[in-house]
Amino acid sequence: MPWPRRKRDVAARSVELRHQLLRNLEHAKAITRRELPGPLPARDADPDPATGVTDAEAS
């Protein structure tokens, strides 16, 4: 995206990127015939890979 970047151009590109990521995800699921795992159970927390701090510890 060329400079100067305008807010509406960045927003439009963001939407395009999101749609492309969703298409890639659907394609990957189709060729592997697999679904993504569901969300973490409520009692579990996803650690931050950089620090190892969990969501529960951070709150």
mmCIF file as Biopython writes it, N, C-alpha, C and O atoms, coordinates in Angstrom:
data_model
#
loop_
_atom_site.group_PDB
_atom_site.id
_atom_site.type_symbol
_atom_site.label_atom_id
_atom_site.label_alt_id
_atom_site.label_comp_id
_atom_site.label_asym_id
_atom_site.label_entity_id
_atom_site.label_seq_id
_atom_site.pdbx_PDB_ins_code
_atom_site.Cartn_x
_atom_site.Cartn_y
_atom_site.Cartn_z
_atom_site.occupancy
_atom_site.B_iso_or_equiv
_atom_site.auth_seq_id
_atom_site.auth_asym_id
_atom_site.pdbx_PDB_model_num
ATOM 1   N N  . MET A ? 1  ? 0.852   -1.161  0.000  1.0 0.0 1  A 1 
ATOM 2   C CA . MET A ? 1  ? 0.000   0.000   0.000  1.0 0.0 1  A 1 
ATOM 3   C C  . MET A ? 1  ? 0.904   1.231   0.000  1.0 0.0 1  A 1 
ATOM 4   O O  . MET A ? 1  ? 1.742   1.394   0.886  1.0 0.0 1  A 1 
ATOM 5   N N  . PRO A ? 2  ? 0.730   2.081   -0.986 1.0 0.0 2  A 1 
ATOM 6   C CA . PRO A ? 2  ? 1.608   3.254   -1.079 1.0 0.0 2  A 1 
ATOM 7   C C  . PRO A ? 2  ? 1.332   4.289   0.001  1.0 0.0 2  A 1 
ATOM 8   O O  . PRO A ? 2  ? 0.255   4.331   0.596  1.0 0.0 2  A 1 
ATOM 9   N N  . TRP A ? 3  ? 2.336   5.118   0.231  1.0 0.0 3  A 1 
ATOM 10  C CA . TRP A ? 3  ? 2.192   6.233   1.169  1.0 0.0 3  A 1 
ATOM 11  C C  . TRP A ? 3  ? 1.713   7.436   0.411  1.0 0.0 3  A 1 
ATOM 12  O O  . TRP A ? 3  ? 1.980   7.491   -0.789 1.0 0.0 3  A 1 
ATOM 13  N N  . PRO A ? 4  ? 1.045   8.393   0.971  1.0 0.0 4  A 1 
ATOM 14  C CA . PRO A ? 4  ? 0.548   8.362   2.343  1.0 0.0 4  A 1 
ATOM 15  C C  . PRO A ? 4  ? -0.671  7.442   2.442  1.0 0.0 4  A 1 
ATOM 16  O O  . PRO A ? 4  ? -1.467  7.336   1.509  1.0 0.0 4  A 1 
ATOM 17  N N  . ARG A ? 5  ? -0.791  6.804   3.554  1.0 0.0 5  A 1 
ATOM 18  C CA . ARG A ? 5  ? -1.901  5.893   3.776  1.0 0.0 5  A 1 
ATOM 19  C C  . ARG A ? 5  ? -3.053  6.643   4.413  1.0 0.0 5  A 1 
ATOM 20  O O  . ARG A ? 5  ? -2.888  7.352   5.406  1.0 0.0 5  A 1 
ATOM 21  N N  . ARG A ? 6  ? -4.196  6.474   3.832  1.0 0.0 6  A 1 
ATOM 22  C CA . ARG A ? 6  ? -5.394  7.086   4.387  1.0 0.0 6  A 1 
ATOM 23  C C  . ARG A ? 6  ? -6.169  6.050   5.183  1.0 0.0 6  A 1 
ATOM 24  O O  . ARG A ? 6  ? -6.132  4.857   4.880  1.0 0.0 6  A 1 
ATOM 25  N N  . LYS A ? 7  ? -6.866  6.520   6.196  1.0 0.0 7  A 1 
ATOM 26  C CA . LYS A ? 7  ? -7.596  5.629   7.093  1.0 0.0 7  A 1 
ATOM 27  C C  . LYS A ? 7  ? -8.549  4.718   6.317  1.0 0.0 7  A 1 
ATOM 28  O O  . LYS A ? 7  ? -8.622  3.523   6.601  1.0 0.0 7  A 1 
ATOM 29  N N  . ARG A ? 8  ? -9.268  5.257   5.357  1.0 0.0 8  A 1 
ATOM 30  C CA . ARG A ? 8  ? -10.228 4.435   4.612  1.0 0.0 8  A 1 
ATOM 31  C C  . ARG A ? 8  ? -9.514  3.382   3.766  1.0 0.0 8  A 1 
ATOM 32  O O  . ARG A ? 8  ? -10.039 2.283   3.582  1.0 0.0 8  A 1 
ATOM 33  N N  . ASP A ? 9  ? -8.311  3.704   3.244  1.0 0.0 9  A 1 
ATOM 34  C CA . ASP A ? 9  ? -7.549  2.730   2.459  1.0 0.0 9  A 1 
ATOM 35  C C  . ASP A ? 9  ? -7.057  1.585   3.344  1.0 0.0 9  A 1 
ATOM 36  O O  . ASP A ? 9  ? -7.105  0.419   2.955  1.0 0.0 9  A 1 
ATOM 37  N N  . VAL A ? 10 ? -6.591  1.934   4.525  1.0 0.0 10 A 1 
ATOM 38  C CA . VAL A ? 10 ? -6.120  0.914   5.467  1.0 0.0 10 A 1 
ATOM 39  C C  . VAL A ? 10 ? -7.285  0.039   5.906  1.0 0.0 10 A 1 
ATOM 40  O O  . VAL A ? 10 ? -7.136  -1.178  6.010  1.0 0.0 10 A 1 
ATOM 41  N N  . ALA A ? 11 ? -8.436  0.637   6.164  1.0 0.0 11 A 1 
ATOM 42  C CA . ALA A ? 11 ? -9.615  -0.128  6.573  1.0 0.0 11 A 1 
ATOM 43  C C  . ALA A ? 11 ? -10.049 -1.077  5.461  1.0 0.0 11 A 1 
ATOM 44  O O  . ALA A ? 11 ? -10.383 -2.232  5.725  1.0 0.0 11 A 1 
ATOM 45  N N  . ALA A ? 12 ? -10.046 -0.597  4.224  1.0 0.0 12 A 1 
ATOM 46  C CA . ALA A ? 12 ? -10.426 -1.446  3.091  1.0 0.0 12 A 1 
ATOM 47  C C  . ALA A ? 12 ? -9.444  -2.603  2.930  1.0 0.0 12 A 1 
ATOM 48  O O  . ALA A ? 12 ? -9.860  -3.734  2.681  1.0 0.0 12 A 1 
ATOM 49  N N  . ARG A ? 13 ? -8.165  -2.336  3.067  1.0 0.0 13 A 1 
ATOM 50  C CA . ARG A ? 13 ? -7.161  -3.395  2.943  1.0 0.0 13 A 1 
ATOM 51  C C  . ARG A ? 13 ? -7.307  -4.410  4.067  1.0 0.0 13 A 1 
ATOM 52  O O  . ARG A ? 13 ? -7.106  -5.607  3.860  1.0 0.0 13 A 1 
ATOM 53  N N  . SER A ? 14 ? -7.654  -3.934  5.250  1.0 0.0 14 A 1 
ATOM 54  C CA . SER A ? 14 ? -7.874  -4.814  6.392  1.0 0.0 14 A 1 
ATOM 55  C C  . SER A ? 14 ? -9.012  -5.793  6.110  1.0 0.0 14 A 1 
ATOM 56  O O  . SER A ? 14 ? -8.910  -6.980  6.423  1.0 0.0 14 A 1 
ATOM 57  N N  . VAL A ? 15 ? -10.095 -5.290  5.518  1.0 0.0 15 A 1 
ATOM 58  C CA . VAL A ? 15 ? -11.231 -6.152  5.173  1.0 0.0 15 A 1 
ATOM 59  C C  . VAL A ? 15 ? -10.800 -7.172  4.119  1.0 0.0 15 A 1 
ATOM 60  O O  . VAL A ? 15 ? -11.134 -8.352  4.226  1.0 0.0 15 A 1 
ATOM 61  N N  . GLU A ? 16 ? -10.066 -6.726  3.108  1.0 0.0 16 A 1 
ATOM 62  C CA . GLU A ? 16 ? -9.571  -7.637  2.075  1.0 0.0 16 A 1 
ATOM 63  C C  . GLU A ? 16 ? -8.707  -8.738  2.689  1.0 0.0 16 A 1 
ATOM 64  O O  . GLU A ? 16 ? -8.851  -9.912  2.350  1.0 0.0 16 A 1 
ATOM 65  N N  . LEU A ? 17 ? -7.816  -8.350  3.585  1.0 0.0 17 A 1 
ATOM 66  C CA . LEU A ? 17 ? -6.931  -9.311  4.231  1.0 0.0 17 A 1 
ATOM 67  C C  . LEU A ? 17 ? -7.718  -10.325 5.049  1.0 0.0 17 A 1 
ATOM 68  O O  . LEU A ? 17 ? -7.438  -11.523 4.996  1.0 0.0 17 A 1 
ATOM 69  N N  . ARG A ? 18 ? -8.695  -9.850  5.800  1.0 0.0 18 A 1 
ATOM 70  C CA . ARG A ? 18 ? -9.532  -10.753 6.597  1.0 0.0 18 A 1 
ATOM 71  C C  . ARG A ? 18 ? -10.256 -11.750 5.712  1.0 0.0 18 A 1 
ATOM 72  O O  . ARG A ? 18 ? -10.299 -12.939 6.031  1.0 0.0 18 A 1 
ATOM 73  N N  . HIS A ? 19 ? -10.825 -11.289 4.606  1.0 0.0 19 A 1 
ATOM 74  C CA . HIS A ? 19 ? -11.525 -12.196 3.686  1.0 0.0 19 A 1 
ATOM 75  C C  . HIS A ? 19 ? -10.562 -13.223 3.093  1.0 0.0 19 A 1 
ATOM 76  O O  . HIS A ? 19 ? -10.913 -14.395 2.954  1.0 0.0 19 A 1 
ATOM 77  N N  . GLN A ? 20 ? -9.359  -12.790 2.747  1.0 0.0 20 A 1 
ATOM 78  C CA . GLN A ? 20 ? -8.380  -13.733 2.194  1.0 0.0 20 A 1 
ATOM 79  C C  . GLN A ? 20 ? -7.980  -14.778 3.235  1.0 0.0 20 A 1 
ATOM 80  O O  . GLN A ? 20 ? -7.849  -15.958 2.908  1.0 0.0 20 A 1 
ATOM 81  N N  . LEU A ? 21 ? -7.787  -14.357 4.475  1.0 0.0 21 A 1 
ATOM 82  C CA . LEU A ? 21 ? -7.448  -15.311 5.537  1.0 0.0 21 A 1 
ATOM 83  C C  . LEU A ? 21 ? -8.573  -16.318 5.751  1.0 0.0 21 A 1 
ATOM 84  O O  . LEU A ? 21 ? -8.312  -17.503 5.961  1.0 0.0 21 A 1 
ATOM 85  N N  . LEU A ? 22 ? -9.809  -15.862 5.699  1.0 0.0 22 A 1 
ATOM 86  C CA . LEU A ? 22 ? -10.944 -16.780 5.844  1.0 0.0 22 A 1 
ATOM 87  C C  . LEU A ? 22 ? -11.020 -17.760 4.676  1.0 0.0 22 A 1 
ATOM 88  O O  . LEU A ? 22 ? -11.316 -18.939 4.873  1.0 0.0 22 A 1 
ATOM 89  N N  . ARG A ? 23 ? -10.752 -17.275 3.454  1.0 0.0 23 A 1 
ATOM 90  C CA . ARG A ? 23 ? -10.719 -18.187 2.293  1.0 0.0 23 A 1 
ATOM 91  C C  . ARG A ? 23 ? -9.611  -19.222 2.453  1.0 0.0 23 A 1 
ATOM 92  O O  . ARG A ? 23 ? -9.817  -20.401 2.167  1.0 0.0 23 A 1 
ATOM 93  N N  . ASN A ? 24 ? -8.432  -18.786 2.910  1.0 0.0 24 A 1 
ATOM 94  C CA . ASN A ? 24 ? -7.328  -19.717 3.128  1.0 0.0 24 A 1 
ATOM 95  C C  . ASN A ? 24 ? -7.693  -20.765 4.173  1.0 0.0 24 A 1 
ATOM 96  O O  . ASN A ? 24 ? -7.390  -21.946 4.004  1.0 0.0 24 A 1 
ATOM 97  N N  . LEU A ? 25 ? -8.340  -20.336 5.247  1.0 0.0 25 A 1 
ATOM 98  C CA . LEU A ? 25 ? -8.750  -21.251 6.299  1.0 0.0 25 A 1 
ATOM 99  C C  . LEU A ? 25 ? -9.745  -22.278 5.763  1.0 0.0 25 A 1 
ATOM 100 O O  . LEU A ? 25 ? -9.601  -23.473 6.021  1.0 0.0 25 A 1 
ATOM 101 N N  . GLU A ? 26 ? -10.744 -21.824 5.025  1.0 0.0 26 A 1 
ATOM 102 C CA . GLU A ? 26 ? -11.741 -22.745 4.466  1.0 0.0 26 A 1 
ATOM 103 C C  . GLU A ? 26 ? -11.088 -23.733 3.501  1.0 0.0 26 A 1 
ATOM 104 O O  . GLU A ? 26 ? -11.439 -24.913 3.484  1.0 0.0 26 A 1 
ATOM 105 N N  . HIS A ? 27 ? -10.151 -23.254 2.707  1.0 0.0 27 A 1 
ATOM 106 C CA . HIS A ? 27 ? -9.443  -24.139 1.774  1.0 0.0 27 A 1 
ATOM 107 C C  . HIS A ? 27 ? -8.642  -25.195 2.535  1.0 0.0 27 A 1 
ATOM 108 O O  . HIS A ? 27 ? -8.674  -26.375 2.184  1.0 0.0 27 A 1 
ATOM 109 N N  . ALA A ? 28 ? -7.931  -24.775 3.562  1.0 0.0 28 A 1 
ATOM 110 C CA . ALA A ? 28 ? -7.135  -25.716 4.363  1.0 0.0 28 A 1 
ATOM 111 C C  . ALA A ? 28 ? -8.026  -26.763 5.025  1.0 0.0 28 A 1 
ATOM 112 O O  . ALA A ? 28 ? -7.680  -27.945 5.054  1.0 0.0 28 A 1 
ATOM 113 N N  . LYS A ? 29 ? -9.171  -26.334 5.555  1.0 0.0 29 A 1 
ATOM 114 C CA . LYS A ? 29 ? -10.097 -27.281 6.184  1.0 0.0 29 A 1 
ATOM 115 C C  . LYS A ? 29 ? -10.643 -28.263 5.149  1.0 0.0 29 A 1 
ATOM 116 O O  . LYS A ? 29 ? -10.828 -29.441 5.454  1.0 0.0 29 A 1 
ATOM 117 N N  . ALA A ? 30 ? -10.901 -27.791 3.933  1.0 0.0 30 A 1 
ATOM 118 C CA . ALA A ? 30 ? -11.438 -28.656 2.884  1.0 0.0 30 A 1 
ATOM 119 C C  . ALA A ? 30 ? -10.420 -29.706 2.444  1.0 0.0 30 A 1 
ATOM 120 O O  . ALA A ? 30 ? -10.763 -30.878 2.290  1.0 0.0 30 A 1 
ATOM 121 N N  . ILE A ? 31 ? -9.176  -29.292 2.241  1.0 0.0 31 A 1 
ATOM 122 C CA . ILE A ? 31 ? -8.194  -30.261 1.735  1.0 0.0 31 A 1 
ATOM 123 C C  . ILE A ? 31 ? -7.712  -31.228 2.811  1.0 0.0 31 A 1 
ATOM 124 O O  . ILE A ? 31 ? -7.276  -32.335 2.496  1.0 0.0 31 A 1 
ATOM 125 N N  . THR A ? 32 ? -7.786  -30.825 4.069  1.0 0.0 32 A 1 
ATOM 126 C CA . THR A ? 32 ? -7.367  -31.728 5.142  1.0 0.0 32 A 1 
ATOM 127 C C  . THR A ? 32 ? -8.542  -32.503 5.724  1.0 0.0 32 A 1 
ATOM 128 O O  . THR A ? 32 ? -8.353  -33.478 6.452  1.0 0.0 32 A 1 
ATOM 129 N N  . ARG A ? 33 ? -9.757  -32.064 5.399  1.0 0.0 33 A 1 
ATOM 130 C CA . ARG A ? 33 ? -10.979 -32.652 5.957  1.0 0.0 33 A 1 
ATOM 131 C C  . ARG A ? 33 ? -10.949 -32.652 7.476  1.0 0.0 33 A 1 
ATOM 132 O O  . ARG A ? 33 ? -11.386 -33.602 8.126  1.0 0.0 33 A 1 
ATOM 133 N N  . ARG A ? 34 ? -10.427 -31.571 8.023  1.0 0.0 34 A 1 
ATOM 134 C CA . ARG A ? 34 ? -10.347 -31.426 9.478  1.0 0.0 34 A 1 
ATOM 135 C C  . ARG A ? 34 ? -10.892 -30.064 9.876  1.0 0.0 34 A 1 
ATOM 136 O O  . ARG A ? 34 ? -10.876 -29.114 9.094  1.0 0.0 34 A 1 
ATOM 137 N N  . GLU A ? 35 ? -11.370 -29.993 11.095 1.0 0.0 35 A 1 
ATOM 138 C CA . GLU A ? 35 ? -11.851 -28.746 11.662 1.0 0.0 35 A 1 
ATOM 139 C C  . GLU A ? 35 ? -10.805 -28.220 12.645 1.0 0.0 35 A 1 
ATOM 140 O O  . GLU A ? 35 ? -9.925  -28.957 13.090 1.0 0.0 35 A 1 
ATOM 141 N N  . LEU A ? 36 ? -10.916 -26.975 12.964 1.0 0.0 36 A 1 
ATOM 142 C CA . LEU A ? 36 ? -10.053 -26.416 13.998 1.0 0.0 36 A 1 
ATOM 143 C C  . LEU A ? 36 ? -10.582 -26.849 15.362 1.0 0.0 36 A 1 
ATOM 144 O O  . LEU A ? 36 ? -11.780 -27.080 15.524 1.0 0.0 36 A 1 
ATOM 145 N N  . PRO A ? 37 ? -9.695  -26.957 16.333 1.0 0.0 37 A 1 
ATOM 146 C CA . PRO A ? 37 ? -10.180 -27.287 17.671 1.0 0.0 37 A 1 
ATOM 147 C C  . PRO A ? 37 ? -11.020 -26.148 18.222 1.0 0.0 37 A 1 
ATOM 148 O O  . PRO A ? 37 ? -10.868 -24.996 17.815 1.0 0.0 37 A 1 
ATOM 149 N N  . GLY A ? 38 ? -11.885 -26.471 19.130 1.0 0.0 38 A 1 
ATOM 150 C CA . GLY A ? 38 ? -12.761 -25.462 19.730 1.0 0.0 38 A 1 
ATOM 151 C C  . GLY A ? 38 ? -12.002 -24.547 20.661 1.0 0.0 38 A 1 
ATOM 152 O O  . GLY A ? 38 ? -10.785 -24.671 20.801 1.0 0.0 38 A 1 
ATOM 153 N N  . PRO A ? 39 ? -12.707 -23.626 21.303 1.0 0.0 39 A 1 
ATOM 154 C CA . PRO A ? 39 ? -12.048 -22.713 22.243 1.0 0.0 39 A 1 
ATOM 155 C C  . PRO A ? 39 ? -11.561 -23.453 23.484 1.0 0.0 39 A 1 
ATOM 156 O O  . PRO A ? 39 ? -12.007 -24.561 23.778 1.0 0.0 39 A 1 
ATOM 157 N N  . LEU A ? 40 ? -10.652 -22.829 24.195 1.0 0.0 40 A 1 
ATOM 158 C CA . LEU A ? 40 ? -10.164 -23.408 25.442 1.0 0.0 40 A 1 
ATOM 159 C C  . LEU A ? 40 ? -11.306 -23.488 26.450 1.0 0.0 40 A 1 
ATOM 160 O O  . LEU A ? 40 ? -12.161 -22.603 26.485 1.0 0.0 40 A 1 
ATOM 161 N N  . PRO A ? 41 ? -11.330 -24.534 27.266 1.0 0.0 41 A 1 
ATOM 162 C CA . PRO A ? 41 ? -12.326 -24.568 28.337 1.0 0.0 41 A 1 
ATOM 163 C C  . PRO A ? 41 ? -12.140 -23.349 29.243 1.0 0.0 41 A 1 
ATOM 164 O O  . PRO A ? 41 ? -11.038 -22.810 29.352 1.0 0.0 41 A 1 
ATOM 165 N N  . ALA A ? 42 ? -13.207 -22.929 29.880 1.0 0.0 42 A 1 
ATOM 166 C CA . ALA A ? 42 ? -13.186 -21.706 30.689 1.0 0.0 42 A 1 
ATOM 167 C C  . ALA A ? 42 ? -12.118 -21.738 31.773 1.0 0.0 42 A 1 
ATOM 168 O O  . ALA A ? 42 ? -11.550 -20.698 32.105 1.0 0.0 42 A 1 
ATOM 169 N N  . ARG A ? 43 ? -11.836 -22.903 32.327 1.0 0.0 43 A 1 
ATOM 170 C CA . ARG A ? 43 ? -10.854 -22.974 33.417 1.0 0.0 43 A 1 
ATOM 171 C C  . ARG A ? 43 ? -9.413  -22.892 32.920 1.0 0.0 43 A 1 
ATOM 172 O O  . ARG A ? 43 ? -8.504  -22.625 33.707 1.0 0.0 43 A 1 
ATOM 173 N N  . ASP A ? 44 ? -9.192  -23.116 31.628 1.0 0.0 44 A 1 
ATOM 174 C CA . ASP A ? 44 ? -7.848  -23.057 31.067 1.0 0.0 44 A 1 
ATOM 175 C C  . ASP A ? 44 ? -7.547  -21.643 30.579 1.0 0.0 44 A 1 
ATOM 176 O O  . ASP A ? 44 ? -8.459  -20.873 30.278 1.0 0.0 44 A 1 
ATOM 177 N N  . ALA A ? 45 ? -6.291  -21.318 30.506 1.0 0.0 45 A 1 
ATOM 178 C CA . ALA A ? 45 ? -5.878  -20.013 30.005 1.0 0.0 45 A 1 
ATOM 179 C C  . ALA A ? 45 ? -4.744  -20.215 29.013 1.0 0.0 45 A 1 
ATOM 180 O O  . ALA A ? 45 ? -3.924  -21.120 29.165 1.0 0.0 45 A 1 
ATOM 181 N N  . ASP A ? 46 ? -4.709  -19.389 28.027 1.0 0.0 46 A 1 
ATOM 182 C CA . ASP A ? 46 ? -3.689  -19.461 26.998 1.0 0.0 46 A 1 
ATOM 183 C C  . ASP A ? 46 ? -2.481  -18.643 27.437 1.0 0.0 46 A 1 
ATOM 184 O O  . ASP A ? 46 ? -2.608  -17.434 27.627 1.0 0.0 46 A 1 
ATOM 185 N N  . PRO A ? 47 ? -1.310  -19.260 27.605 1.0 0.0 47 A 1 
ATOM 186 C CA . PRO A ? 47 ? -0.147  -18.487 28.036 1.0 0.0 47 A 1 
ATOM 187 C C  . PRO A ? 47 ? 0.394   -17.617 26.905 1.0 0.0 47 A 1 
ATOM 188 O O  . PRO A ? 47 ? 0.317   -17.970 25.728 1.0 0.0 47 A 1 
ATOM 189 N N  . ASP A ? 48 ? 0.933   -16.491 27.293 1.0 0.0 48 A 1 
ATOM 190 C CA . ASP A ? 48 ? 1.613   -15.624 26.345 1.0 0.0 48 A 1 
ATOM 191 C C  . ASP A ? 48 ? 2.956   -16.295 26.040 1.0 0.0 48 A 1 
ATOM 192 O O  . ASP A ? 48 ? 3.756   -16.496 26.954 1.0 0.0 48 A 1 
ATOM 193 N N  . PRO A ? 49 ? 3.222   -16.648 24.769 1.0 0.0 49 A 1 
ATOM 194 C CA . PRO A ? 49 ? 4.459   -17.376 24.467 1.0 0.0 49 A 1 
ATOM 195 C C  . PRO A ? 49 ? 5.725   -16.609 24.828 1.0 0.0 49 A 1 
ATOM 196 O O  . PRO A ? 49 ? 6.754   -17.216 25.127 1.0 0.0 49 A 1 
ATOM 197 N N  . ALA A ? 50 ? 5.659   -15.299 24.803 1.0 0.0 50 A 1 
ATOM 198 C CA . ALA A ? 50 ? 6.863   -14.522 25.088 1.0 0.0 50 A 1 
ATOM 199 C C  . ALA A ? 50 ? 7.197   -14.510 26.570 1.0 0.0 50 A 1 
ATOM 200 O O  . ALA A ? 50 ? 8.370   -14.474 26.940 1.0 0.0 50 A 1 
ATOM 201 N N  . THR A ? 51 ? 6.176   -14.541 27.428 1.0 0.0 51 A 1 
ATOM 202 C CA . THR A ? 51 ? 6.432   -14.401 28.861 1.0 0.0 51 A 1 
ATOM 203 C C  . THR A ? 51 ? 6.032   -15.622 29.670 1.0 0.0 51 A 1 
ATOM 204 O O  . THR A ? 51 ? 6.514   -15.811 30.787 1.0 0.0 51 A 1 
ATOM 205 N N  . GLY A ? 52 ? 5.140   -16.466 29.108 1.0 0.0 52 A 1 
ATOM 206 C CA . GLY A ? 52 ? 4.636   -17.606 29.860 1.0 0.0 52 A 1 
ATOM 207 C C  . GLY A ? 52 ? 3.553   -17.221 30.847 1.0 0.0 52 A 1 
ATOM 208 O O  . GLY A ? 52 ? 3.065   -18.067 31.596 1.0 0.0 52 A 1 
ATOM 209 N N  . VAL A ? 53 ? 3.167   -15.934 30.854 1.0 0.0 53 A 1 
ATOM 210 C CA . VAL A ? 53 ? 2.116   -15.464 31.760 1.0 0.0 53 A 1 
ATOM 211 C C  . VAL A ? 53 ? 0.773   -15.848 31.179 1.0 0.0 53 A 1 
ATOM 212 O O  . VAL A ? 53 ? 0.513   -15.595 30.002 1.0 0.0 53 A 1 
ATOM 213 N N  . THR A ? 54 ? -0.078  -16.451 31.974 1.0 0.0 54 A 1 
ATOM 214 C CA . THR A ? 54 ? -1.408  -16.842 31.489 1.0 0.0 54 A 1 
ATOM 215 C C  . THR A ? 54 ? -2.375  -15.683 31.618 1.0 0.0 54 A 1 
ATOM 216 O O  . THR A ? 54 ? -2.121  -14.715 32.334 1.0 0.0 54 A 1 
ATOM 217 N N  . ASP A ? 55 ? -3.489  -15.798 30.911 1.0 0.0 55 A 1 
ATOM 218 C CA . ASP A ? 55 ? -4.524  -14.776 30.966 1.0 0.0 55 A 1 
ATOM 219 C C  . ASP A ? 55 ? -5.014  -14.609 32.401 1.0 0.0 55 A 1 
ATOM 220 O O  . ASP A ? 55 ? -5.257  -13.488 32.848 1.0 0.0 55 A 1 
ATOM 221 N N  . ALA A ? 56 ? -5.158  -15.714 33.123 1.0 0.0 56 A 1 
ATOM 222 C CA . ALA A ? 56 ? -5.656  -15.663 34.504 1.0 0.0 56 A 1 
ATOM 223 C C  . ALA A ? 56 ? -4.675  -14.928 35.415 1.0 0.0 56 A 1 
ATOM 224 O O  . ALA A ? 56 ? -5.085  -14.158 36.284 1.0 0.0 56 A 1 
ATOM 225 N N  . GLU A ? 57 ? -3.373  -15.167 35.212 1.0 0.0 57 A 1 
ATOM 226 C CA . GLU A ? 57 ? -2.363  -14.507 36.056 1.0 0.0 57 A 1 
ATOM 227 C C  . GLU A ? 57 ? -2.307  -13.012 35.769 1.0 0.0 57 A 1 
ATOM 228 O O  . GLU A ? 57 ? -2.012  -12.215 36.660 1.0 0.0 57 A 1 
ATOM 229 N N  . ALA A ? 58 ? -2.591  -12.630 34.516 1.0 0.0 58 A 1 
ATOM 230 C CA . ALA A ? 58 ? -2.482  -11.231 34.114 1.0 0.0 58 A 1 
ATOM 231 C C  . ALA A ? 58 ? -3.650  -10.401 34.624 1.0 0.0 58 A 1 
ATOM 232 O O  . ALA A ? 58 ? -3.543  -9.179  34.730 1.0 0.0 58 A 1 
ATOM 233 N N  . SER A ? 59 ? -4.775  -11.057 34.942 1.0 0.0 59 A 1 
ATOM 234 C CA . SER A ? 59 ? -5.941  -10.278 35.355 1.0 0.0 59 A 1 
ATOM 235 C C  . SER A ? 59 ? -6.012  -10.118 36.854 1.0 0.0 59 A 1 
ATOM 236 O O  . SER A ? 59 ? -6.937  -9.486  37.364 1.0 0.0 59 A 1 
#
